[in-house]
Amino acid sequence: MLEFKTTKGTFTVQLFDKQAPITVENFYRYADEGFFDGTIFHRVIPNFMVQGGGLTEDLKNKKGHEPIQNEATNGLKNKRGTLSMARTNDINSATSQFFINVVDNDFLDHKGPSNYGYAVFGRVDSGMEVVDAIVAVKTGSRSGYQDVPVETVTIESVRRIEPKA
C-alpha cells in the first residue's frame, strides 16, 4: 500500500501486484527512490482523470527509468478511483507518469491489438475526496501544456505503508 501526501491532502492506494506485477514493481521502485516527491499533478480534466508523476513545478520532465511492458491485458478496468499508467502512442512507453480515473473510463480499457488500452495497477483505498478536490481545481494552459492547475498541486511524498488491519 502507498500513501500519497499532496498539497490538497493525503490518500492511500492499494496496488494490484498479482494482476500487474511489472507495473507495480516499477511504481514501487519510483516511490522507494523518492522520485515522485516534488512532482505535480500537471494534467487535470474534470469528468475524466488527474495525471502526475513526471513533471516538476516548472513543468520540466523528470528523467525516469526505461519504459515498461504494458499490462493492460490484465482484466482490470479503468473505473473511478483506479490508477493506470500514462503512456505515449507507443503501447510500451510507460515510465513514471500515472493517472487516477475520476469517473469510469471504459474507453481506456484493453479491447484488442488496435485498441490496446491503459494498464490499471491500483485503486485509491482511502481519501478519494482528496482526488476529487484535485480534479476540481481551476486549470489553464502553461508552457505548452493544457489542463494545468492554475494553483499547483504538488505530490509531497509517496511512501509505502502497512495496510490497516
Secondary structure as UniProt FT lines:
FT   STRAND          2..6
FT   TURN            7..8
FT   STRAND          9..15
FT   TURN            17..19
FT   HELIX           21..33
FT   TURN            34..38
FT   STRAND          39..45
FT   TURN            46..48
FT   STRAND          49..56
FT   TURN            57..58
FT   HELIX           72..74
FT   TURN            80..81
FT   STRAND          82..85
FT   TURN            91..92
FT   STRAND          98..101
FT   HELIX           106..108
FT   TURN            113..114
FT   STRAND          120..126
FT   HELIX           128..135
FT   STRAND          139..142
FT   TURN            143..144
FT   STRAND          145..149
FT   STRAND          154..160
//
